[in-house]
């Protein structure tokens, strides 16, 4: 179901469209469900599962300036979505898209009563207070043998902001793409770090002490033993393999990008009449993805580690060898006869 309202004010110069929706899906087609190899098969497709999605969408349209030779129009679209997996086949605690398990031990995994956008992986062992447990023998952190939820790719909200300015025959418009929150798995950085190619490995000869408590029997007591065992990565390659991929999930990633910028000039009709050939003529220059402001340390947080053929919630938010979006420029002429 969906419920909403649309209103306009001041002779159409200000308006908004607000809606809330909720949808529930039952007996969906679950593809690539892994089976025991002893059955003689690897993958299975069944009808099962139940999910729901809900969200809020708000669009605001305004014309702040309406003058004889100059106009300014703007459009803002706000979207917030949520989801939950409420049912899976008996005996299946998690459904994951196997194509997203492309490097390390992080994948697009969904758990019962959790969002459809979570990441599951091998995380650190922790005590009851949440401190990382460290081996008293090696000084390296200990990781879980079971997979846990280690991130959620769903953003808090996304905004599209469009502005258009017109002065006589000139028009300038731009589109801002804004996102707040959501996690990104920087698998590219994890790959480089494990092979000593990351800038973060330049201090490999410097002794390092992992922040946590020793797993010495006192880890869950009121006075756990803080870790003080130093490890020098240059002399201990196990340092890199001991790191959990949890280290490379960047939390609460935000961005604002100039998605499109266009400058257009319309030739005056009085000029076109002299040639008596064209009814309209426009010259334009367009730039795409000209600027990106983000707290993400990788190339581009708007990534997808898989192609569009991947089922479920796909590989969005998984960055593994993905190239950042390039700056693209177009120059053109449109003619009307």
N, C-alpha and C positions, 0 to 999 in steps of 0.2 A: 504494500500500500504506500501511497504518497499523499502528503497533505501540504498545502502551501498557499501563498497569496502573492498577488502582483498588484502594485499600486504605482500611480504616477501623480506628480504634482507640478504646479507652476507651468501649466500649458505644455506638459511633456518634457520640461527641462530637467526634471529630477524624477527618478523612478527606481524601484527595486523589486526583485523577484526572489522570494524566500521559500524554500521547500525542505521538507524532511521526508526521508523514505526509509523503508525497511523491507527487505526481501529475504525469504527463506527458501532454501533449495534442499530437496530430499531425493534420495536414491540417485545420486549423481553417478556419472560414468567415471570410475576410478581406473586410470590407465597405469600400466607398468608397475603393478603391485608385485613386489618381490615375494617369491615362494622358496620353500626349501628345495635345494638342488636334488635332493633324494627323490623328489616327486617326478623327476624327469623333465620338468619345465622350470623356467627361470622367472618369467613374468606372466601376469594374469590381468585381465580386464573384467571388472564386475560392476554391478549397480549397487552402490552402498553409500553410506555417509550422509550427514546432514550439516548444513552450514547456514549462518545468517549474516547479512550485511546491513548496515544502516549508515546514514550520513546526513549531513546538512549542506545545502548549497545556497549561496547568497550571491546575487548579481545586482550591482548598483550601476545605473546609467545616469550620467549627468552632462549638462551643457553649461558649464560655469560662465562662459563668455559667448554672447551672441550679438555681434556688432555688424555694421554695414560691410566692412572689409576684412573682419577678423572673427574667427570662431574657434572655440576650444571645446572638444567633446571628450569624455572619458568613460571608461567601462572597467569595473573591478569585479572579478569573479573569485569568490572564496569557497573552498571545498574542504570538508572534513569527513573522513570515512572511518568506519570500524567494522570488524568482522570477528566471527568466532566459529570454531569447529565444535559441533555439539554431539556428533555421533560418528563412530568408525566401526568397521566390522569387528566382531568378537575376537579378542586375542591380538588385535593390532593396536599397540599403544601410540604409534606415530605414523603419519604418512609423509613421505618426503619425495621430492622430485629428484630422481637419481641423476639427471643431466646437470643438476646444480652442484653436485659433489665433484668439483673439477680440480681443486687443489686443497691440500691440507685436510683437516677434519672439521669442516664447517659446511653446512648444506641448508637448503630451503626445507625445513622440517616443521610440520604442524602437529601440535599435541591437542588432545581432547580438552575442551573448555578454554582453549587459547586462541589467539588471533591466527589468521591464515598467512601472516607475513613474518612469522618468527624464523630465526636461524637457530639450528641446533648444532652442537659440536662438543668436543672434548674441552672441558673447563678445568680450572685448578681445584684441587682438594682444599677445602676450607674447614675451619673449626666452627663451633656453634656461634661464634661472634662474627664470622665472616672473614677472618684472617686467612691468608694463604698459608698452607702447610709446606714446610721446607724439610728436606731430608737432612738429618744431623750429620750424615756421613759425607754426602757430596756437596751440600749447600745449594742444591738445585730444587726448584719447586716441584711438587708432586701433582700429577694430573689424574683426573677421574678416568675409569675404564668405561663408564656409562656416558651416554650422550645426554646433555642437558640443554635447556634453552639458553642461548648466549647473546641473543640480540633480537630486535624487532625493527623491520625495515619501514613500517608504516609511519609516515610523517604526522606531526600534530595537525598540520593543515598546509594547503597549497593555495597560492594566490596568482591569478593572472591579471595584469594591470595594463590596460591599453589607453593610450592618449593620442589624440589627433588634433593638429593645429592647422588652420588654413588662413592664408593672407593673400588676398587677390588670387593670382594664378599659382601660388606656391602652396604646397601641403607637406607637412612633416608629421610622421606618425612613428610611435615606438611601442614595443611590447616588452614588459618586464615579467619574468618568470620567477616567482618567489616560493621558497619552501622552508618550513620550520620543522626541525626535528627529524627523527628517523635515523636508524643505524646503517652504516655501510661497511661491508667486509672488504678490507684492502688486501686481497689475496696477492696482488702484485708485489706489495711491500713485504709480505710474508715470504714469498718466493725468493726475493732478492736478499732478504735478511738471512735466510737459511743457507744461502750460498756466499755470504760475505760480500755481496754487491751493493748493499744498501749503505747510504751515508751514515746510518745509525750504527754501523759496525766499525767505524773508523777508530773508535777508542777501544779496540779489542785487547790491547795490551794492558789496559787499566783494570785493576782488581774491582770486582763488583759484588755487592751484597744484596741479595734479594730481600725485599721487604716482606716480612711474614713472621711466623712463629715455627719453632722446631716441632716435628712430630716425634716427641720423646715421651709420650704418655701424659704429659701435662698440658697438651694443647687445648683441652676443653675445661681446664681448671680456671680458677680465678686469677692465677698467676702463670700464664703460659710463658715459655722461654722465647724471648725475641731472637730471631736469627742473627748470628754474627759471623757465620762462616763465609769467607770470601772465595770467589771463583774468578779466575782469569780466563776469559774466553779464548785467548790466543793459544793457551796450553790445554784447553779442555773443550773439544768440539761438541761434547754432549750439552754444553751450555745452550746451543742453538736448537737442538732437537728437543730440549726440555721445555722450551717456551710453548705455552698453549697458544693456539690460534685465536683464543679470546683476546690476546694482546693486540691483535690487528683488526679488531672490530672498533671502528670509530663511532663514538656515541653522539647522538643529538647533532647530526650534520645539518647545517643550514646553507642556503645559497640564495643569491639574487643574480640573475643573468639578464643581459640585454638580448632578448631572443631575436628581435627584429627591429631594424631602424630603416625607414624609407623616406626619401626626399623626392617629391614629385613636382613637376612643373607642367601646367596645362597651357598650351598655346591659345591666346585669345581668339575668339571666333572672328573678330574683325580682321585679323591677319590671315586666317584660313580662307575667308571669303575672296580675298584677292587672287588666290590661286585657283579657287573653285574646283578643288580636287578632293580635299579631305574635309570631313565634317567635324572630327575631333582629332587632336594630336597631343600626346603626353610623353614627356621624358621622365625617367625615374632612375634612381640609384638606390639599391637595397643592400643592407649588410645584415648577416645572420650570426648570432652567437659572438658578438663583438666584445663582450666583457662578462667576466664571471667573478663574483665576490663570494668566497666560501671559507669555512673553517676546516674543510676537508684537506688532508695533506697529500692526497694522491692527485692523479691527473684531472679527473672529472667525477663528481659524486653522482651525476645523473647517468648511471651505467646499468648495463644488463649483461651479465656473464653468459647468457644464452641467447639463442635466436627466438623469434616469435612462435616457433613450433613447440616450445616447451610448455607442458601443461601446467595446470594449477596456477599459483601466483607467480610462476616463472622465476627468472634469475635476476630480477631487478634488485639493485642494492648489493650485488656481488661484482667486485672489480677485479678481474683477472686478465691482464694483458689488454684491457680495453683502451683504445685511443681516445683522448679528449675530443670533443666536437670541434672541428676546425672553424676558423673565421671564413665566411663565404660572402663574396661580393657579386652583385648582379647589376648590370647596366642595360637598360632597355628602352624601347620606343613602342608605344601603342598607337595605332592609327585606326580611325573610323571613317568609312567611306559613305 
